[in-house]
Amino acid sequence: MFWKYYWMKILGSNARRTFCGKLLQNCLGK
């Protein structure tokens, strides 16, 4: 799937950090 690879490449680690940060905050908050 080209679009998926392209999307992940564009987002990169920046989006991953934000996503993980939100998940961690939600998990830690609850």
Order of alpha helices (4+ residues) and beta strands (2+ residues): alpha
